[in-house]
Amino acid sequence: MGGFSGCSGYAVPESLNRIEISLPALCHNFILLKEKAAGRPVLAMVKADAYGHGMIECAKVLAAAGVDCFGVAEAVEGVQLRRHGIELPVLVMAGILPEIIADLFAYRLTPVVVDGSCLNVLSEQAVKHNQEIDLHLKVDAGMGRQGCLPEDMGTVLKRIQELPGLKLAGIMAHFPMADDPDSDSSNEITELFCRKLDAVRDLLPENLLVHLANSGGILYFPDSHRDMIRPGIALYGYYPDGRRGVENGRKPRLEPVMRFSSRIIQVKDVPGGTGLGYGHIFTTERPARIAIIPAGYEDGYLRSLSNTAQALVHGRRVPVVGRISMNLTMLDVTDLTDVLAGEEVVLLGCQGDNEITADEIAAWMDTINYEVLCLFGNLNNRVYVGG
């Protein structure tokens, strides 16, 4: 018998599950947000693989569209951007440890420091490389997470002034409740932050970038825009307050960038009283036609969507029935005609005149649209369209 003789000359098959990333939608959202910036620089958040949309591809498109700089969580993400030809400033937002400082210099990355603990090592490396490194200081003005407390800000700023090779290029804070337009929290934090800055004004250099406004700040709290804005979720077409933001948003609206589709691999007719899938958590009450797709919790389509979610087939909504398993999900297509193996099923996005949004899926999963996009985008094959 002949055996498998290797892969030379054979194309690798693609997954039947497909994430489409609309580059025109990404550009549309960036232009809307840039208009709100009113001439201020725009820092595009591309951490977490651009919220599941693909950091490298999205960064290249945004750079060409006129973004000013990028934000990542870890230095390794900044290194990836540099290795793929991104030359714009890259802020490393999630903190700095001594072992990654060499890479900051090697790849010209901008650290966001959260206290004074790494300043000595940063200064030593700057002197060693005969360089001056830009840095931003993060202040905990009410987030209760990373950052120096406002009362410690003066001490850290003095230390930055004293150490050779360090240049304070920016100072920032972050909002805990910018996804709630009715909350007073964001305006209160803006006021507190600016008041504390005024108290240390003599320690601040000229041309300092002061920035607070994430997507919620950009859309709902214009007083927070200051010297630069930092859009994240809004770049990818979603509002930080979910469906409420869609309903209240002015036109033109943000456009979702991601679409998640699969393909039907089997259609079967079953009698009434048939238990479906693990645990038989769904039993048919009538003769039913069940379509099966090769998507499951391995692909980010979580078990919590079992018997809850809906999908689009022939442009119409159909229910997910039974337990979602690792690689398979069942749909009840009894009320449709001529459903065939090989046809497209849309789990997120548009088909015909109908649409399923990440906000809907987030409600079914008891989470937020951010998590839905990261799950789907980072666990499936991505294809870029419209570029």
Summary of the structure (lengths in Angstrom):
residues: 387
radius of gyration: 24.5
end to end distance: 46.9
largest distance: 82.6
contacts: 1304
relative contact order: 0.14
helix: 35%
strand: 24%
